[in-house]
Amino acid sequence: MKVALPFRICAIVLLLFAAGHTFGFLHYTPKSAEGAAVKTAMDTVRFSFGSGTRTYGDLYRGFGLFVTAYLLFAAVVAWQLPSMLATSRDSFWILAIGLLAAQTAAVALCVLFFAAPQAIFASVVVACLAWGLVAAGSS
């Protein structure tokens, strides 16, 4: 259980991050007239894309849900990592370090392009992954 705890916490934080992300971007309401005008334009201006037409709002929602899918996948990976340690140490280390690298990049992106809540969630995930890797290395 010593090694599993940080990865379980990480998985739960990723689930919360996915839920908050999805709720936040789907229910965001601009607070200024300018912001509302941009959102309206994003939802009404259509353009050819692929085999049909889309709006920028469609792309915004699509990419947002794409991110949600990957956050959920990362949660599953984090939850499964401790059991991999017992059966396939090489696979464990490759996946755990890969997830840590991806989440470290996510912290940088959150700091650069988003706000404190996103950066905090991503940082907690990185801290839990690092904690789990240290625990795995000493087991």
LINJO-V508711 format. One record per helix or strand of 2 or more residues. SS is the DSSP state (~ for helix, > for strand). FROM is the first residue (numbers start at 0). LEN is the number of residues. Records with the same first field share a line. If there is no record, write none. Layout:
# LINJO-V508711
SS=FROM-LEN / FROM-LEN
This chain:
# LINJO-V508711
~=1-26 / 32-12 / 55-32 / 88-25 / 115-22
>=45-4 / 51-4
